[in-house]
Amino acid sequence: MFRINYSKLGLEEVKAAVLGGGGPVCAGELCECLVGKEICLQLDNEGIDPPALKYSFQSKDKLTLTENDGAPVECAYGALRLNQFLLFAHMVPETLRGYAVILDTATGRASATEMWFIDYQGAEIDKSQPLLPADISNMDFFVNREVQRQIYLGCFTEADRPATEKRFYHSLRLDNKVLKWDDDLGRKRIFTYISNYFSTMVELETPDGEDVITFPSDYLQFDDSAFYYDFGEVEYSGRFSVEIIDLFGMKKIGVTLGIDEDDKFEFRLYRADGRNLGQLATFFDFSDWGESLPAALEARLKSGKKGNRLTYRTSLLAREETEEEINALAGEVAEFARGESHAATTSASMEFSTQCLGKKVTFRDDAGFCVDLDFVEQEKLRFRTADSDWAEANYRAFALDEDLVYLGFHIKDSCPPKAMTFALDFKNGCATCIEATIGGGAEPHDVVPVYHFGYMETEGVPVPRTRRHGFTRELVGRSFTWTYSKEMSSQHIYDSPGSYSWTIFIGGKPGDPGYRAGGFAWSSPCTYIKLRDDVYILNWVEEKWSGSFSSAAMNLRIMHDGGFVLGVAHDGSGLMFGTLGAYARDAGRFDVSGLYEL
């Protein structure tokens, strides 16, 4: 899914796909338990006027809806049952909207999730212009293929059932659980429920099923074992799913509404069986049970604007660049400015190492790639490749472990812009070089890394005959927090061998509602390299976003990392190469046995 370029459908194309699409299809049998019943939903006003919904169920796939005292209309629907909970879903005929309704038959509680495609032509965003502000909560919806949603809580009544004051409620009980689900549509997926407003998914059944995809989500708790969960495939297909999850029986039921990869209407009910892979650490306050979000996020969700949700539109947060524009900036790269002046993100950086000073090193890989390095000053070196003359560069180096250094530099005036990083092991002679070049990826501003595993030739260090650094999967299934400064911390979850996710914790102070109960999240393709026991490099490219390449070398004995970033400034004003660094905490691990080919 990560690399699928979904069509930019207009309103008329969406109408052509959706109108007349009918009710949801289901691989299994539909539930007939609503046939012959008549119910009314009494939904609460939480800043947005709820609809008044009355239902009469004629059969297992036909119902009559009376909405807001309007004329009754016949709708095609489908229903599934999980324990005491019923989920039914339908579209409203001749419209672009529908409902997913959940009934708790034991208590009378209910929720109605209104789902819709916008009924006007969305605005075309010109991403070649200066980027949009990060806070886009007041923007009108503009992506026609994306399904919007509004959740209403309340209860339902019928002939022998009076109204109840009980309600489904917000909680953090799913936070950082990792579950694998196999559904009756043939999908095998890993979900990580990060915080109470984002989640991630890995699609194991697809050919490129090692991509971690991040979604805006909503969570509600029904009882000790049962939960409401939804996710919208924003920035991707735009599909929207509503699910009921039962952790006792490890079962779930759900419905998906949207437009698929082939631009066809998709409306499906499904069932799934689950496996608990683990519980990662959570960092919200002990007294925070999830009833309230951080103030800034609460204001967004309760702004009175129907459909508002915590959507992280990464495609709007970085200006699109052409290859020509990038190359025009190649001679003016801000070297190390990011790492040494942005205290909010790098004040926890490692100290710079002096171990290379005065040394001459030749790096070689087994395919003939060669780089000579001459460390003439503490932060200046001379280098040459097999097809270039000697050149100077400013570098920084970190001591990762005893006699193990990680260093990086930008190649001045390179066009397209390029940087190199090296891991040099002065104990066993192993060495790794990563060449990173802006351009040549999925988009012109994406950085493309090339990895060289080899050895070093330098005085006093043995040349290893066959031993090399290499890619590893030892970090897959682990999680760490990384604190870059007192103002910024994140949590990494290494979900798969080829991708990972991160969550930037929401600010505030201890005791505030929602303090460190998650935050904005995104994900990227990545690689993992093992240098020594407990010493690794994590590399990632922020595809579908800024295109930046980051390479963080970590030592899990000292729980610290140091590394480098190459990329284009988010507003397109220049190029940068700088350092990064953070302190780590172990946030747990989950079971990846049998999930990936090793």
RODREN-799309 format. One record per residue (C-alpha): x, y, z; residue number from 1. Coordinates in steps of 0.02 Angstrom, whole numbers, padded with zeros to 5 digits. Layout:
N
((X Y Z) NUM);
...
END
This chain:
598
((00000 00000 00000) 1);
((00141 00121 00039) 2);
((00193 00143 -00141) 3);
((00022 00132 -00224) 4);
((-00019 00297 -00308) 5);
((-00207 00302 -00287) 6);
((-00305 00398 -00420) 7);
((-00351 00578 -00383) 8);
((-00536 00553 -00411) 9);
((-00651 00702 -00433) 10);
((-00829 00718 -00370) 11);
((-00910 00651 -00527) 12);
((-00793 00501 -00530) 13);
((-00833 00464 -00348) 14);
((-01020 00477 -00383) 15);
((-01002 00359 -00530) 16);
((-00916 00231 -00419) 17);
((-01024 00249 -00263) 18);
((-01203 00288 -00313) 19);
((-01302 00131 -00339) 20);
((-01167 00028 -00255) 21);
((-01291 -00064 -00143) 22);
((-01265 -00141 00027) 23);
((-01110 -00221 00100) 24);
((-01051 -00390 00038) 25);
((-00991 -00523 00157) 26);
((-00885 -00679 00135) 27);
((-00984 -00768 00271) 28);
((-01164 -00778 00325) 29);
((-01253 -00619 00376) 30);
((-01333 -00609 00548) 31);
((-01524 -00621 00544) 32);
((-01548 -00570 00726) 33);
((-01620 -00399 00682) 34);
((-01755 -00463 00565) 35);
((-01928 -00405 00621) 36);
((-01862 -00278 00747) 37);
((-01893 -00092 00756) 38);
((-01769 00018 00850) 39);
((-01737 00202 00881) 40);
((-01565 00276 00913) 41);
((-01554 00415 01041) 42);
((-01386 00498 01011) 43);
((-01300 00631 01116) 44);
((-01258 00807 01062) 45);
((-01072 00830 01093) 46);
((-01052 00995 01003) 47);
((-01126 00928 00841) 48);
((-01312 00895 00815) 49);
((-01336 00706 00801) 50);
((-01456 00628 00678) 51);
((-01619 00550 00737) 52);
((-01620 00373 00667) 53);
((-01763 00248 00665) 54);
((-01744 00075 00589) 55);
((-01862 -00062 00538) 56);
((-01781 -00224 00480) 57);
((-01878 -00319 00346) 58);
((-01751 -00456 00310) 59);
((-01567 -00496 00336) 60);
((-01519 -00375 00197) 61);
((-01660 -00245 00185) 62);
((-01709 -00112 00312) 63);
((-01812 00046 00315) 64);
((-01729 00204 00381) 65);
((-01816 00359 00444) 66);
((-01688 00496 00466) 67);
((-01727 00659 00556) 68);
((-01916 00637 00534) 69);
((-01895 00626 00345) 70);
((-01983 00505 00232) 71);
((-01940 00321 00259) 72);
((-01815 00250 00134) 73);
((-01769 00070 00099) 74);
((-01584 00029 00117) 75);
((-01480 -00124 00081) 76);
((-01384 -00173 00237) 77);
((-01286 -00313 00317) 78);
((-01261 -00360 00500) 79);
((-01136 -00463 00600) 80);
((-01140 -00515 00782) 81);
((-00997 -00535 00906) 82);
((-01055 -00592 01077) 83);
((-01180 -00462 01140) 84);
((-01132 -00334 01007) 85);
((-01216 -00308 00839) 86);
((-01137 -00212 00696) 87);
((-01242 -00164 00546) 88);
((-01198 -00047 00404) 89);
((-01287 00031 00256) 90);
((-01279 00174 00132) 91);
((-01420 00300 00113) 92);
((-01488 00278 -00066) 93);
((-01444 00413 -00193) 94);
((-01317 00491 -00075) 95);
((-01131 00477 -00040) 96);
((-01155 00435 00144) 97);
((-01204 00293 00258) 98);
((-01193 00228 00437) 99);
((-01104 00093 00536) 100);
((-01210 00062 00693) 101);
((-01159 -00038 00846) 102);
((-01288 -00102 00970) 103);
((-01248 -00174 01141) 104);
((-01393 -00294 01165) 105);
((-01350 -00320 01349) 106);
((-01351 -00139 01406) 107);
((-01442 -00040 01270) 108);
((-01290 00067 01231) 109);
((-01259 00114 01049) 110);
((-01148 00210 00931) 111);
((-01181 00272 00756) 112);
((-01032 00312 00645) 113);
((-01087 00421 00501) 114);
((-00975 00391 00349) 115);
((-00972 00496 00191) 116);
((-00879 00551 00036) 117);
((-00882 00741 00020) 118);
((-01020 00800 -00098) 119);
((-00924 00942 -00179) 120);
((-00768 00951 -00285) 121);
((-00617 00947 -00170) 122);
((-00488 01085 -00186) 123);
((-00331 01043 -00284) 124);
((-00182 01080 -00172) 125);
((-00036 01155 -00265) 126);
((00110 01076 -00175) 127);
((00237 01169 -00279) 128);
((00193 01324 -00178) 129);
((00253 01357 00000) 130);
((00195 01218 00115) 131);
((00034 01228 00213) 132);
((00041 01263 00400) 133);
((00058 01109 00508) 134);
((-00105 01148 00598) 135);
((-00232 01115 00460) 136);
((-00376 01074 00576) 137);
((-00484 01212 00502) 138);
((-00457 01161 00322) 139);
((-00608 01102 00225) 140);
((-00598 00922 00172) 141);
((-00527 00914 -00003) 142);
((-00493 00733 -00052) 143);
((-00648 00665 -00136) 144);
((-00602 00481 -00122) 145);
((-00572 00492 00066) 146);
((-00714 00431 00178) 147);
((-00750 00555 00318) 148);
((-00826 00505 00483) 149);
((-00920 00570 00635) 150);
((-00953 00460 00787) 151);
((-01111 00484 00891) 152);
((-01134 00399 01059) 153);
((-01299 00358 01140) 154);
((-01421 00215 01165) 155);
((-01558 00124 01071) 156);
((-01737 00088 01119) 157);
((-01864 -00038 01058) 158);
((-02035 -00099 01114) 159);
((-01973 -00184 01272) 160);
((-01815 -00084 01301) 161);
((-01812 00089 01383) 162);
((-01671 00215 01360) 163);
((-01513 00193 01464) 164);
((-01394 00325 01525) 165);
((-01244 00210 01503) 166);
((-01124 00250 01361) 167);
((-00973 00181 01274) 168);
((-00821 00276 01336) 169);
((-00645 00332 01290) 170);
((-00499 00236 01365) 171);
((-00317 00193 01337) 172);
((-00334 00006 01366) 173);
((-00284 -00039 01187) 174);
((-00133 00077 01188) 175);
((00021 -00007 01113) 176);
((-00055 -00180 01100) 177);
((00007 -00276 00947) 178);
((-00118 -00400 00872) 179);
((-00114 -00506 00715) 180);
((-00280 -00535 00626) 181);
((-00326 -00662 00491) 182);
((-00495 -00618 00414) 183);
((-00617 -00708 00299) 184);
((-00563 -00597 00155) 185);
((-00393 -00681 00155) 186);
((-00303 -00533 00233) 187);
((-00165 -00562 00361) 188);
((-00125 -00403 00454) 189);
((-00031 -00339 00605) 190);
((-00110 -00193 00696) 191);
((-00024 -00088 00828) 192);
((-00145 00023 00923) 193);
((-00031 00170 00958) 194);
((-00117 00295 01073) 195);
((-00303 00335 01064) 196);
((-00298 00427 00898) 197);
((-00176 00336 00782) 198);
((-00135 00157 00733) 199);
((-00023 00061 00614) 200);
((-00049 -00089 00501) 201);
((00065 -00212 00412) 202);
((-00013 -00308 00267) 203);
((00072 -00477 00273) 204);
((-00025 -00551 00128) 205);
((00035 -00426 -00003) 206);
((00195 -00445 -00107) 207);
((00273 -00293 -00022) 208);
((00196 -00338 00146) 209);
((00334 -00267 00254) 210);
((00273 -00087 00245) 211);
((00204 -00009 00403) 212);
((00058 00106 00362) 213);
((-00004 00238 00485) 214);
((-00185 00293 00503) 215);
((-00290 00415 00605) 216);
((-00400 00310 00719) 217);
((-00534 00317 00853) 218);
((-00554 00204 01004) 219);
((-00696 00170 01126) 220);
((-00710 00042 01264) 221);
((-00867 -00064 01284) 222);
((-00816 -00172 01432) 223);
((-00660 -00256 01500) 224);
((-00630 -00356 01341) 225);
((-00725 -00270 01200) 226);
((-00679 -00112 01104) 227);
((-00731 00000 00960) 228);
((-00590 00039 00838) 229);
((-00588 00128 00671) 230);
((-00455 00182 00548) 231);
((-00455 00290 00393) 232);
((-00329 00258 00255) 233);
((-00291 00444 00240) 234);
((-00150 00486 00118) 235);
((-00181 00318 00036) 236);
((-00344 00241 -00030) 237);
((-00457 00344 00085) 238);
((-00553 00188 00138) 239);
((-00628 00186 00312) 240);
((-00656 00037 00427) 241);
((-00754 00014 00588) 242);
((-00721 -00138 00698) 243);
((-00776 -00221 00859) 244);
((-00631 -00309 00946) 245);
((-00650 -00442 01082) 246);
((-00489 -00480 01175) 247);
((-00560 -00627 01273) 248);
((-00603 -00731 01120) 249);
((-00477 -00643 01006) 250);
((-00613 -00613 00877) 251);
((-00668 -00460 00783) 252);
((-00798 -00405 00658) 253);
((-00790 -00253 00546) 254);
((-00848 -00156 00395) 255);
((-00748 -00062 00263) 256);
((-00816 00077 00152) 257);
((-00715 00157 00014) 258);
((-00646 00149 -00162) 259);
((-00514 00018 -00197) 260);
((-00351 00018 -00294) 261);
((-00447 -00009 -00456) 262);
((-00564 00138 -00420) 263);
((-00710 00020 -00385) 264);
((-00837 00045 -00244) 265);
((-00794 -00062 -00093) 266);
((-00918 -00098 00048) 267);
((-00878 -00257 00143) 268);
((-00917 -00343 00308) 269);
((-00789 -00464 00378) 270);
((-00743 -00575 00525) 271);
((-00568 -00610 00591) 272);
((-00473 -00718 00715) 273);
((-00329 -00642 00810) 274);
((-00164 -00681 00895) 275);
((-00092 -00574 01033) 276);
((00087 -00530 00985) 277);
((00125 -00426 01138) 278);
((00101 -00270 01241) 279);
((00228 -00130 01219) 280);
((00262 -00004 01357) 281);
((00147 00145 01376) 282);
((00198 00314 01443) 283);
((00040 00404 01494) 284);
((00021 00450 01678) 285);
((-00035 00313 01797) 286);
((-00190 00415 01838) 287);
((-00236 00440 01655) 288);
((-00370 00316 01602) 289);
((-00398 00398 01433) 290);
((-00557 00494 01469) 291);
((-00482 00656 01402) 292);
((-00364 00702 01261) 293);
((-00230 00837 01272) 294);
((-00310 01010 01268) 295);
((-00253 01053 01092) 296);
((-00317 00890 01020) 297);
((-00479 00897 01119) 298);
((-00510 01070 01046) 299);
((-00486 01003 00870) 300);
((-00604 00856 00892) 301);
((-00735 00960 00981) 302);
((-00722 01114 00873) 303);
((-00902 01095 00816) 304);
((-00846 01052 00640) 305);
((-00919 00888 00583) 306);
((-00789 00759 00535) 307);
((-00637 00838 00617) 308);
((-00506 00708 00661) 309);
((-00321 00705 00700) 310);
((-00261 00682 00523) 311);
((-00075 00690 00489) 312);
((-00068 00748 00308) 313);
((00118 00726 00278) 314);
((00099 00759 00091) 315);
((00052 00939 00132) 316);
((00192 00970 00256) 317);
((00334 00971 00130) 318);
((00342 01068 -00032) 319);
((00361 00963 -00188) 320);
((00524 00997 -00279) 321);
((00577 00964 -00456) 322);
((00745 00887 -00496) 323);
((00800 01052 -00572) 324);
((00753 01149 -00415) 325);
((00849 01029 -00304) 326);
((01004 01032 -00412) 327);
((00998 01222 -00415) 328);
((01022 01218 -00225) 329);
((01162 01089 -00230) 330);
((01301 01214 -00200) 331);
((01222 01288 -00044) 332);
((01195 01146 00079) 333);
((01176 01193 00262) 334);
((01304 01077 00340) 335);
((01273 01027 00521) 336);
((01163 01180 00551) 337);
((01016 01069 00595) 338);
((01112 00964 00718) 339);
((01205 01102 00807) 340);
((01077 01242 00817) 341);
((00910 01152 00842) 342);
((00919 01116 01028) 343);
((00738 01060 01032) 344);
((00781 00907 00930) 345);
((00966 00872 00958) 346);
((01022 00932 01129) 347);
((01039 00749 01182) 348);
((01164 00715 01044) 349);
((01320 00612 01076) 350);
((01485 00701 01101) 351);
((01594 00710 00947) 352);
((01737 00586 00939) 353);
((01921 00627 00907) 354);
((01971 00447 00872) 355);
((01994 00471 00685) 356);
((02105 00625 00698) 357);
((02270 00599 00609) 358);
((02223 00430 00535) 359);
((02222 00378 00353) 360);
((02094 00247 00307) 361);
((02050 00158 00145) 362);
((01876 00084 00136) 363);
((01844 -00060 00016) 364);
((01694 -00170 -00018) 365);
((01698 -00339 -00106) 366);
((01632 -00267 -00271) 367);
((01778 -00147 -00297) 368);
((01705 00012 -00222) 369);
((01843 00110 -00137) 370);
((01858 00273 -00038) 371);
((02016 00347 00037) 372);
((01994 00451 00196) 373);
((02127 00567 00270) 374);
((02074 00645 00435) 375);
((02179 00803 00430) 376);
((02088 00899 00569) 377);
((01963 00865 00708) 378);
((01814 00906 00595) 379);
((01894 00909 00423) 380);
((01949 00769 00309) 381);
((02011 00738 00133) 382);
((01933 00599 00030) 383);
((01937 00526 -00143) 384);
((01849 00385 -00234) 385);
((01919 00279 -00374) 386);
((01853 00401 -00505) 387);
((01884 00567 -00417) 388);
((02025 00678 -00358) 389);
((02056 00723 -00177) 390);
((01925 00840 -00103) 391);
((01894 00916 00068) 392);
((01740 00894 00177) 393);
((01680 00943 00349) 394);
((01636 00789 00453) 395);
((01573 00740 00624) 396);
((01606 00575 00711) 397);
((01527 00483 00858) 398);
((01605 00347 00966) 399);
((01476 00208 00964) 400);
((01576 00080 01061) 401);
((01755 00042 01104) 402);
((01857 00074 00946) 403);
((01699 00091 00841) 404);
((01661 00258 00757) 405);
((01515 00322 00653) 406);
((01552 00475 00546) 407);
((01470 00572 00406) 408);
((01500 00713 00283) 409);
((01417 00800 00137) 410);
((01509 00803 -00030) 411);
((01523 00986 -00075) 412);
((01453 01043 -00243) 413);
((01393 00867 -00283) 414);
((01250 00868 -00408) 415);
((01137 00781 -00372) 416);
((01176 00816 -00188) 417);
((01261 00671 -00100) 418);
((01326 00626 00073) 419);
((01426 00480 00143) 420);
((01425 00398 00314) 421);
((01549 00269 00376) 422);
((01550 00144 00519) 423);
((01733 00104 00555) 424);
((01778 -00035 00675) 425);
((01959 -00009 00727) 426);
((01957 -00172 00824) 427);
((01910 -00301 00691) 428);
((01930 -00200 00530) 429);
((01749 -00213 00473) 430);
((01679 -00057 00391) 431);
((01518 00002 00310) 432);
((01489 00149 00192) 433);
((01318 00220 00153) 434);
((01305 00334 00001) 435);
((01148 00441 00008) 436);
((01093 00541 -00144) 437);
((00946 00662 -00162) 438);
((00843 00608 -00312) 439);
((00808 00448 -00403) 440);
((00673 00387 -00284) 441);
((00485 00384 -00297) 442);
((00487 00576 -00297) 443);
((00626 00698 -00344) 444);
((00656 00751 -00164) 445);
((00671 00572 -00098) 446);
((00845 00520 -00043) 447);
((00910 00353 -00108) 448);
((01040 00260 -00001) 449);
((01164 00133 -00069) 450);
((01247 00016 00057) 451);
((01427 -00048 00046) 452);
((01482 -00181 00170) 453);
((01670 -00204 00172) 454);
((01828 -00176 00269) 455);
((01956 -00042 00310) 456);
((02142 -00033 00279) 457);
((02235 00071 00407) 458);
((02390 00056 00514) 459);
((02375 -00064 00660) 460);
((02205 -00138 00613) 461);
((02189 -00315 00543) 462);
((02099 -00338 00377) 463);
((01956 -00463 00403) 464);
((01955 -00604 00276) 465);
((01766 -00635 00268) 466);
((01686 -00548 00415) 467);
((01570 -00403 00370) 468);
((01436 -00294 00444) 469);
((01265 -00332 00368) 470);
((01078 -00312 00369) 471);
((00991 -00387 00519) 472);
((00817 -00425 00585) 473);
((00867 -00430 00767) 474);
((00778 -00266 00804) 475);
((00613 -00319 00725) 476);
((00479 -00333 00858) 477);
((00564 -00211 00977) 478);
((00519 -00036 01031) 479);
((00615 00108 01109) 480);
((00581 00286 01158) 481);
((00705 00417 01097) 482);
((00723 00581 01190) 483);
((00805 00712 01080) 484);
((00787 00853 01206) 485);
((00680 00902 01354) 486);
((00555 00969 01227) 487);
((00543 00819 01110) 488);
((00527 00631 01133) 489);
((00465 00495 01018) 490);
((00429 00309 01021) 491);
((00494 00196 00883) 492);
((00410 00029 00848) 493);
((00510 -00085 00734) 494);
((00359 -00175 00663) 495);
((00433 -00264 00513) 496);
((00598 -00303 00426) 497);
((00574 -00163 00300) 498);
((00479 -00024 00388) 499);
((00444 00054 00557) 500);
((00335 00185 00640) 501);
((00365 00329 00759) 502);
((00254 00430 00873) 503);
((00301 00607 00926) 504);
((00234 00627 01102) 505);
((00114 00770 01130) 506);
((00182 00909 01239) 507);
((00113 00980 01399) 508);
((00167 00936 01574) 509);
((00140 00791 01694) 510);
((-00038 00790 01758) 511);
((-00112 00868 01601) 512);
((-00247 00762 01517) 513);
((-00169 00649 01387) 514);
((00010 00691 01433) 515);
((00118 00566 01337) 516);
((-00036 00465 01290) 517);
((00035 00454 01114) 518);
((00041 00589 00984) 519);
((00055 00615 00797) 520);
((00124 00461 00710) 521);
((00195 00413 00542) 522);
((00299 00275 00464) 523);
((00437 00247 00338) 524);
((00530 00111 00245) 525);
((00691 00070 00337) 526);
((00841 -00046 00348) 527);
((00930 -00114 00500) 528);
((01118 -00147 00504) 529);
((01212 -00243 00638) 530);
((01387 -00182 00681) 531);
((01418 -00278 00841) 532);
((01316 -00359 00978) 533);
((01199 -00222 01043) 534);
((01260 -00097 00913) 535);
((01152 -00061 00760) 536);
((01113 00069 00627) 537);
((00933 00113 00585) 538);
((00911 00197 00414) 539);
((00749 00269 00348) 540);
((00682 00376 00206) 541);
((00529 00483 00239) 542);
((00435 00429 00082) 543);
((00268 00512 00047) 544);
((00332 00658 00148) 545);
((00494 00758 00155) 546);
((00600 00624 00071) 547);
((00738 00650 00201) 548);
((00860 00510 00240) 549);
((00909 00480 00421) 550);
((01040 00360 00483) 551);
((01047 00332 00671) 552);
((01181 00221 00747) 553);
((01132 00156 00919) 554);
((01218 00066 01060) 555);
((01089 -00024 01167) 556);
((01210 -00045 01311) 557);
((01226 00142 01337) 558);
((01051 00174 01264) 559);
((01108 00319 01158) 560);
((01119 00352 00972) 561);
((01206 00470 00853) 562);
((01182 00494 00668) 563);
((01151 00602 00517) 564);
((01011 00675 00410) 565);
((01014 00724 00226) 566);
((00867 00806 00142) 567);
((00773 00955 00074) 568);
((00701 01085 00195) 569);
((00513 01063 00212) 570);
((00480 01230 00129) 571);
((00600 01192 -00013) 572);
((00714 01338 00033) 573);
((00874 01237 00041) 574);
((00964 01073 00071) 575);
((01035 01014 00236) 576);
((01152 00886 00308) 577);
((01159 00876 00496) 578);
((01175 00768 00650) 579);
((01045 00687 00762) 580);
((01053 00605 00932) 581);
((00941 00546 01074) 582);
((00934 00449 01236) 583);
((00839 00285 01231) 584);
((00725 00185 01346) 585);
((00674 00007 01311) 586);
((00487 00004 01274) 587);
((00467 -00184 01259) 588);
((00451 -00309 01119) 589);
((00322 -00419 01035) 590);
((00325 -00594 00959) 591);
((00369 -00594 00774) 592);
((00395 -00782 00762) 593);
((00320 -00853 00603) 594);
((00272 -00683 00534) 595);
((00417 -00649 00416) 596);
((00533 -00757 00315) 597);
((00701 -00755 00402) 598);
END
